[in-house]
Amino acid sequence: MCIERVHRLMMAALLAVSLLLFFAGYEIVTFAILCFMIFMLSVWAIFDFCPAFKILSKFLKPCNNNKGCC
């Protein structure tokens, strides 16, 4: 897998975990996870820097967007 796909899967997994925690009654933990995600996505949008991308780039290769799909 490549960096972008793993990063999207990590975000989806974190959102799924927070949703499960919310329904299990852990609203404070859910709120903390969502605030963390909002903060990190805002940092990524404002400064064009994502720490998760930096860490994942040490282990994975970037995606090739030359697949000709869509």
Secondary structure, DSSP 8 states (H G I E B T S, - for coil): -BHHHHHHHHHHHHHHHHHHHHHTT-HHHHHHHHHHHHHHHHHHHHHS--HHHHHHTTTSB-----S---
